[in-house]
Amino acid sequence: MRETRILDAAAEVFATQGLSATLADVAKHADVGVATVYRWFASKDDLVRGVYAARLAEAEELARVAAAAADPWTGVAAFLERMAVDIAADKGWHELLTGAYSEILGCAHTGLVDLVEAAERRIGEHVATLVRRAKESGQLRADFEPSDLLPLALSVQAAGEAQQRAVGFLLDGLRVARDRPSALPAPTQRDRDSVALDRMRRAGARPPLRGRQSPSQLDVIVRTAMELLDESGFDAVTLRAVASRIGVRLNTVSWHVKTKARLHDLMADSVLAEIDLDGLPGDWRERVSALAHRYRRALLSHRDGGRLVAGTFGAEPATLSTAETLVASLLDGELPAPAAAWTCWTIIYFTLGLVQEEQGSPGELADQVTRTSQFPSLARVLPHLVGADYESRFRFGLDLILTSAAQSTHVTAHA
């Protein structure tokens, strides 16, 4: 249904961009025209209300259940933990609960204002009951007020285990008496990455340039994406999957890397950065051969490495350094500029194609050829066509390319 499609798109846009996102942003995400959005929702106020009315009702029910919990301290902990998780995952929800909607949408939008204020009154009543019972049980400090609970949930911006630790510290600070501190998950490198990424995004700072000695937040994202690639393959690498693995929100990652294509460019460059460009032979042909073999090994060292690099066209540092070394070696062989450029591309395309076959499965071709007598020539050479001796095939093809290149001393751009 078109209305559901718009609401789903709006929920994702508001979660990542906040309530300042426009109806045009929502329409683009839903792949519909702005006029279509207006046909279903007369104003942005109506759309925000359509997205968050159910969320407000869920928060009210959460508060009601917490207030009625047999153990009031369990109710306090459950309410704080769940609200912290939901708020940290949705920028629009955070803004709605902090009153930012009144600044962004304007107080004239009384429908939304009335909805939020009515929900907050009902939630507040349940929270007041919860706090009173927790105090009476002797578990919650006496100076804590019902109005303190939501700001605490709003203050937790970390995600994953880092969020559990933050909430745990808050709860320990609220509890009157305890035998020992609450058991908390130990901080991990991913937690530290999460905090660094969020802090940098909120500060509005630009990511440090690649190539600096200390790893940047961008390096964290690329490293995590490479982990996903090696574990689950190319199709598993998305901005959302990277954000989930680091333990941050999607908009935190997309602040650093705008698109999946851009992420792939950076990942491909990280693969080529593993190539050692030092210690190459002096002879130009031996140098090109050694470099091509190192290029192939770098691709093979990562799952779907050939597919990843083949689909990118980024002008990144390691990519350009590798190309510079290859072209310089070909020019040292006195190849004309056109021949050096085209030989460079030929070596790259040949290597990428063979690596993709090696990392894929050529079994389908073999099965098709052997099932029928229509392709006798292919059947005759099949063991060599799809054989597993990829190293020999690579050496043979590279030798053909270099032998031909050595004879191309008179090639011109119009050849």
NUZAMI-249388 format. One record per residue (C-alpha): residue number from 1; y, z, x. Coordinates in pm, whole numbers. Last residue first. Layout:
BEGIN
[atom NUM,[Y,Z,X]] ...
This chain:
BEGIN
[atom 415,[242,-3398,4711]] [atom 414,[598,-3349,4587]] [atom 413,[647,-3004,4743]] [atom 412,[517,-3140,5071]] [atom 411,[176,-3111,5240]] [atom 410,[173,-3235,5601]] [atom 409,[2,-2937,5767]] [atom 408,[-262,-2919,5494]] [atom 407,[-571,-2942,5716]] [atom 406,[-573,-2570,5793]] [atom 405,[-540,-2503,5421]] [atom 404,[-862,-2696,5347]] [atom 403,[-1054,-2486,5597]] [atom 402,[-889,-2173,5458]] [atom 401,[-988,-2248,5100]] [atom 400,[-1343,-2349,5189]] [atom 399,[-1385,-2034,5402]] [atom 398,[-1262,-1820,5112]] [atom 397,[-1518,-1977,4881]] [atom 396,[-1808,-1916,5119]] [atom 395,[-1703,-1562,5207]] [atom 394,[-1666,-1473,4838]] [atom 393,[-2003,-1620,4747]] [atom 392,[-2167,-1429,5030]] [atom 391,[-2006,-1102,4915]] [atom 390,[-2096,-1174,4553]] [atom 389,[-2468,-1174,4624]] [atom 388,[-2557,-1079,4264]] [atom 387,[-2640,-1429,4159]] [atom 386,[-2458,-1603,3876]] [atom 385,[-2431,-1951,4021]] [atom 384,[-2675,-1899,4308]] [atom 383,[-2973,-1808,4092]] [atom 382,[-2854,-2067,3837]] [atom 381,[-2856,-2364,4074]] [atom 380,[-3146,-2550,3913]] [atom 379,[-3072,-2419,3564]] [atom 378,[-2720,-2552,3590]] [atom 377,[-2854,-2894,3679]] [atom 376,[-3109,-2882,3397]] [atom 375,[-2855,-2795,3125]] [atom 374,[-3002,-2907,2792]] [atom 373,[-3342,-2751,2865]] [atom 372,[-3264,-2442,2656]] [atom 371,[-3305,-2067,2667]] [atom 370,[-3252,-2048,3046]] [atom 369,[-2893,-2175,3033]] [atom 368,[-2786,-1948,2745]] [atom 367,[-2945,-1640,2900]] [atom 366,[-2778,-1702,3237]] [atom 365,[-2438,-1750,3076]] [atom 364,[-2473,-1426,2876]] [atom 363,[-2584,-1232,3184]] [atom 362,[-2254,-1283,3365]] [atom 361,[-2154,-922,3296]] [atom 360,[-1820,-792,3414]] [atom 359,[-1720,-623,3737]] [atom 358,[-1858,-907,3946]] [atom 357,[-1708,-1166,3712]] [atom 356,[-1370,-995,3729]] [atom 355,[-1401,-978,4108]] [atom 354,[-1474,-1350,4127]] [atom 353,[-1171,-1440,3917]] [atom 352,[-932,-1207,4100]] [atom 351,[-1045,-1332,4439]] [atom 350,[-1009,-1700,4345]] [atom 349,[-670,-1641,4185]] [atom 348,[-540,-1453,4490]] [atom 347,[-673,-1704,4743]] [atom 346,[-534,-1997,4544]] [atom 345,[-196,-1825,4499]] [atom 344,[-157,-1777,4875]] [atom 343,[-277,-2131,4938]] [atom 342,[-7,-2256,4702]] [atom 341,[267,-2067,4880]] [atom 340,[151,-2160,5231]] [atom 339,[99,-2525,5131]] [atom 338,[449,-2546,4979]] [atom 337,[608,-2376,5286]] [atom 336,[434,-2603,5537]] [atom 335,[135,-2446,5712]] [atom 334,[203,-2364,6075]] [atom 333,[-74,-2105,6093]] [atom 332,[199,-1844,6129]] [atom 331,[314,-1961,5785]] [atom 330,[-24,-1858,5647]] [atom 329,[6,-1514,5807]] [atom 328,[358,-1471,5668]] [atom 327,[229,-1566,5320]] [atom 326,[-42,-1300,5330]] [atom 325,[181,-1025,5470]] [atom 324,[457,-1099,5217]] [atom 323,[207,-1107,4929]] [atom 322,[75,-763,5024]] [atom 321,[427,-624,5063]] [atom 320,[532,-773,4728]] [atom 319,[245,-609,4543]] [atom 318,[300,-280,4726]] [atom 317,[670,-272,4632]] [atom 316,[651,-395,4269]] [atom 315,[745,-743,4145]] [atom 314,[523,-719,3838]] [atom 313,[315,-1011,3714]] [atom 312,[17,-831,3565]] [atom 311,[-296,-943,3382]] [atom 310,[-499,-1028,3691]] [atom 309,[-432,-683,3837]] [atom 308,[-597,-497,3550]] [atom 307,[-885,-740,3501]] [atom 306,[-975,-724,3869]] [atom 305,[-959,-344,3876]] [atom 304,[-1186,-316,3573]] [atom 303,[-1325,6,3723]] [atom 302,[-1148,75,4048]] [atom 301,[-1269,29,4408]] [atom 300,[-1351,-334,4335]] [atom 299,[-984,-435,4331]] [atom 298,[-917,-258,4661]] [atom 297,[-1227,-417,4816]] [atom 296,[-1108,-765,4715]] [atom 295,[-766,-714,4872]] [atom 294,[-927,-582,5190]] [atom 293,[-1142,-896,5204]] [atom 292,[-837,-1117,5151]] [atom 291,[-651,-934,5429]] [atom 290,[-938,-985,5673]] [atom 289,[-957,-1356,5589]] [atom 288,[-582,-1403,5622]] [atom 287,[-583,-1230,5961]] [atom 286,[-881,-1430,6083]] [atom 285,[-696,-1747,5991]] [atom 284,[-370,-1635,6150]] [atom 283,[-527,-1517,6476]] [atom 282,[-383,-1175,6565]] [atom 281,[-629,-967,6364]] [atom 280,[-501,-705,6113]] [atom 279,[-451,-346,6227]] [atom 278,[-199,-254,5960]] [atom 277,[-176,-382,5603]] [atom 276,[-416,-120,5469]] [atom 275,[-465,-194,5099]] [atom 274,[-441,118,4881]] [atom 273,[-91,18,4767]] [atom 272,[-259,-278,4597]] [atom 271,[-421,-43,4343]] [atom 270,[-95,146,4290]] [atom 269,[79,-185,4226]] [atom 268,[-173,-268,3957]] [atom 267,[-107,68,3793]] [atom 266,[268,9,3798]] [atom 265,[231,-333,3637]] [atom 264,[-16,-192,3381]] [atom 263,[235,76,3284]] [atom 262,[499,-191,3231]] [atom 261,[263,-380,3004]] [atom 260,[196,-58,2810]] [atom 259,[566,-32,2738]] [atom 258,[866,194,2803]] [atom 257,[738,395,3098]] [atom 256,[951,703,3179]] [atom 255,[1081,782,2830]] [atom 254,[752,643,2696]] [atom 253,[569,934,2861]] [atom 252,[787,1200,2700]] [atom 251,[791,1006,2371]] [atom 250,[412,1033,2352]] [atom 249,[419,1413,2370]] [atom 248,[279,1597,2667]] [atom 247,[-65,1726,2765]] [atom 246,[-136,1501,3061]] [atom 245,[-444,1360,2888]] [atom 244,[-269,1322,2554]] [atom 243,[28,1145,2708]] [atom 242,[-200,905,2896]] [atom 241,[-398,830,2580]] [atom 240,[-75,764,2386]] [atom 239,[58,532,2656]] [atom 238,[-268,339,2644]] [atom 237,[-552,296,2894]] [atom 236,[-886,295,2711]] [atom 235,[-908,-86,2708]] [atom 234,[-912,-98,3089]] [atom 233,[-1215,121,3147]] [atom 232,[-1328,470,3053]] [atom 231,[-1345,686,3366]] [atom 230,[-1181,466,3629]] [atom 229,[-912,344,3392]] [atom 228,[-844,692,3253]] [atom 227,[-800,829,3604]] [atom 226,[-570,536,3684]] [atom 225,[-355,623,3383]] [atom 224,[-330,981,3506]] [atom 223,[-215,865,3849]] [atom 222,[40,633,3688]] [atom 221,[182,911,3471]] [atom 220,[196,1161,3758]] [atom 219,[358,899,3983]] [atom 218,[631,856,3723]] [atom 217,[694,1230,3738]] [atom 216,[757,1185,4107]] [atom 215,[531,1259,4403]] [atom 214,[711,1385,4717]] [atom 213,[735,1139,5007]] [atom 212,[948,882,4830]] [atom 211,[786,544,4772]] [atom 210,[866,517,4407]] [atom 209,[1221,606,4317]] [atom 208,[1278,940,4151]] [atom 207,[1276,928,3770]] [atom 206,[1625,924,3618]] [atom 205,[1753,1255,3483]] [atom 204,[1820,1313,3114]] [atom 203,[1764,1687,3147]] [atom 202,[1526,1681,2850]] [atom 201,[1317,1407,3011]] [atom 200,[1298,1588,3346]] [atom 199,[1196,1918,3191]] [atom 198,[930,1747,2981]] [atom 197,[779,1567,3278]] [atom 196,[784,1873,3502]] [atom 195,[626,2094,3237]] [atom 194,[348,1845,3172]] [atom 193,[281,1789,3542]] [atom 192,[249,2164,3590]] [atom 191,[5,2183,3301]] [atom 190,[-191,1887,3443]] [atom 189,[-216,2065,3776]] [atom 188,[-379,2351,3588]] [atom 187,[-256,2689,3466]] [atom 186,[-536,2938,3399]] [atom 185,[-619,2983,3031]] [atom 184,[-495,3315,2893]] [atom 183,[-680,3638,2815]] [atom 182,[-427,3872,2652]] [atom 181,[-285,4142,2875]] [atom 180,[-476,4471,2877]] [atom 179,[-531,4775,2655]] [atom 178,[-267,4667,2407]] [atom 177,[18,4843,2234]] [atom 176,[332,4731,2054]] [atom 175,[272,4358,2040]] [atom 174,[572,4130,2058]] [atom 173,[574,4064,2433]] [atom 172,[202,3995,2436]] [atom 171,[258,3744,2157]] [atom 170,[521,3558,2358]] [atom 169,[301,3549,2668]] [atom 168,[13,3407,2465]] [atom 167,[240,3144,2310]] [atom 166,[341,3023,2656]] [atom 165,[-18,3026,2781]] [atom 164,[-144,2829,2483]] [atom 163,[138,2578,2535]] [atom 162,[39,2528,2898]] [atom 161,[-317,2473,2777]] [atom 160,[-210,2172,2573]] [atom 159,[161,2117,2511]] [atom 158,[490,2263,2628]] [atom 157,[796,2287,2404]] [atom 156,[768,2648,2288]] [atom 155,[1115,2761,2177]] [atom 154,[1073,2643,1819]] [atom 153,[785,2885,1763]] [atom 152,[1002,3171,1891]] [atom 151,[1291,3055,1675]] [atom 150,[1057,3066,1372]] [atom 149,[951,3428,1427]] [atom 148,[1288,3595,1492]] [atom 147,[1415,3571,1131]] [atom 146,[1138,3809,1023]] [atom 145,[1290,4077,1251]] [atom 144,[1130,4252,1549]] [atom 143,[1283,4590,1637]] [atom 142,[973,4787,1540]] [atom 141,[730,4613,1776]] [atom 140,[429,4467,1599]] [atom 139,[84,4633,1603]] [atom 138,[155,4964,1427]] [atom 137,[-9,4854,1103]] [atom 136,[323,4908,926]] [atom 135,[490,4670,1168]] [atom 134,[234,4397,1102]] [atom 133,[267,4452,726]] [atom 132,[646,4417,737]] [atom 131,[626,4107,956]] [atom 130,[382,3932,722]] [atom 129,[580,4022,410]] [atom 128,[900,3889,568]] [atom 127,[713,3575,675]] [atom 126,[598,3516,317]] [atom 125,[952,3550,183]] [atom 124,[1090,3331,461]] [atom 123,[845,3053,376]] [atom 122,[973,3058,18]] [atom 121,[1337,3055,126]] [atom 120,[1271,2788,392]] [atom 119,[1109,2563,134]] [atom 118,[1411,2590,-97]] [atom 117,[1650,2523,193]] [atom 116,[1453,2221,307]] [atom 115,[1434,2058,-37]] [atom 114,[1796,2136,-120]] [atom 113,[1918,1981,206]] [atom 112,[1706,1672,151]] [atom 111,[1836,1615,-199]] [atom 110,[2188,1722,-102]] [atom 109,[2252,1429,130]] [atom 108,[2623,1507,136]] [atom 107,[2550,1756,413]] [atom 106,[2525,1472,661]] [atom 105,[2220,1285,791]] [atom 104,[2247,1368,1162]] [atom 103,[2442,1691,1151]] [atom 102,[2264,1834,846]] [atom 101,[1929,1718,980]] [atom 100,[1987,1925,1292]] [atom 99,[1916,2234,1086]] [atom 98,[1669,2378,1338]] [atom 97,[1370,2318,1110]] [atom 96,[1457,1951,1052]] [atom 95,[1523,1890,1418]] [atom 94,[1183,2028,1521]] [atom 93,[1012,1825,1249]] [atom 92,[1188,1513,1377]] [atom 91,[1076,1580,1734]] [atom 90,[711,1613,1631]] [atom 89,[438,1737,1866]] [atom 88,[620,2050,1982]] [atom 87,[684,2154,1621]] [atom 86,[323,2120,1510]] [atom 85,[177,2315,1804]] [atom 84,[438,2592,1786]] [atom 83,[390,2627,1410]] [atom 82,[14,2666,1453]] [atom 81,[42,2929,1729]] [atom 80,[312,3133,1558]] [atom 79,[136,3141,1220]] [atom 78,[-205,3224,1368]] [atom 77,[-65,3500,1592]] [atom 76,[130,3667,1311]] [atom 75,[-169,3645,1074]] [atom 74,[-403,3794,1333]] [atom 73,[-153,4076,1368]] [atom 72,[-164,4127,990]] [atom 71,[-542,4185,991]] [atom 70,[-672,4113,641]] [atom 69,[-453,3802,629]] [atom 68,[-230,3775,321]] [atom 67,[93,3707,513]] [atom 66,[-84,3449,729]] [atom 65,[-217,3266,422]] [atom 64,[130,3251,267]] [atom 63,[293,3140,591]] [atom 62,[43,2855,635]] [atom 61,[93,2755,272]] [atom 60,[469,2734,326]] [atom 59,[419,2533,644]] [atom 58,[190,2293,456]] [atom 57,[452,2250,182]] [atom 56,[716,2173,444]] [atom 55,[485,1913,602]] [atom 54,[424,1755,260]] [atom 53,[797,1715,202]] [atom 52,[842,1581,557]] [atom 51,[784,1208,533]] [atom 50,[910,1148,179]] [atom 49,[1214,1368,242]] [atom 48,[1297,1170,555]] [atom 47,[1264,848,353]] [atom 46,[1480,974,68]] [atom 45,[1755,1084,307]] [atom 44,[1736,746,478]] [atom 43,[1841,598,150]] [atom 42,[1708,409,-152]] [atom 41,[1351,430,-34]] [atom 40,[1096,179,-164]] [atom 39,[1320,-126,-198]] [atom 38,[1525,-4,97]] [atom 37,[1223,-28,326]] [atom 36,[1160,-384,208]] [atom 35,[1523,-473,278]] [atom 34,[1478,-351,634]] [atom 33,[1208,-613,680]] [atom 32,[849,-521,753]] [atom 31,[645,-472,1072]] [atom 30,[612,-97,1011]] [atom 29,[759,-24,1355]] [atom 28,[1039,-274,1295]] [atom 27,[1114,-129,953]] [atom 26,[1125,224,1095]] [atom 25,[1371,129,1367]] [atom 24,[1581,-58,1109]] [atom 23,[1579,254,893]] [atom 22,[1745,426,1187]] [atom 21,[1619,691,1426]] [atom 20,[1856,991,1447]] [atom 19,[1587,1198,1280]] [atom 18,[1386,1224,1602]] [atom 17,[1271,947,1831]] [atom 16,[901,1032,1883]] [atom 15,[807,1217,1564]] [atom 14,[1068,1030,1360]] [atom 13,[917,696,1460]] [atom 12,[558,806,1396]] [atom 11,[637,955,1054]] [atom 10,[848,652,965]] [atom 9,[556,418,1037]] [atom 8,[323,623,818]] [atom 7,[583,634,541]] [atom 6,[639,259,561]] [atom 5,[266,184,544]] [atom 4,[223,427,257]] [atom 3,[497,250,60]] [atom 2,[346,-94,132]] [atom 1,[0,0,0]] 
